Amino acid sequence: MKNLWYGLLILLTACAAAPSDEPEIWEIPNINRVAAHTRVIKTTPTMVVYEYKDVRVDEIAPVAALYCYDHGKKQAELQQITMRPDFARRAVFACVKLPH
């Protein structure tokens, strides 16, 4: 009887840890697709502006984070999103100091 419980416990543990076909929330965006649909409009040491179409701003945010980190080990903070007449969007990211 004890072996039956251990077997059942192992089976339930294996089922609970089985990989899912659902996408991960923190999945890394396809950088080639993001690059193909994004343009850099303006850069300064304290900000970066991207224009994008057919991608989401959360796919661009990691790129902005890398830019800000490379320019003073800062973090990117989304300041503004505007819609352009051609339905492209512009996202302004400020580079701010990391909190201590």
Number of C-alpha atoms within 10 A of each C-alpha: 6 7 8 9 10 11 12 12 12 12 11 12 11 11 10 9 8 9 8 7 6 6 7 8 6 6 8 9 15 9 13 8 12 19 14 12 14 18 14 13 13 11 13 11 14 16 20 21 21 21 21 24 16 13 17 12 18 10 16 19 17 15 17 24 21 14 22 25 17 12 15 14 15 20 21 25 16 19 12 11 15 12 12 11 7 7 11 15 19 21 22 21 24 22 25 17 14 11 6 3
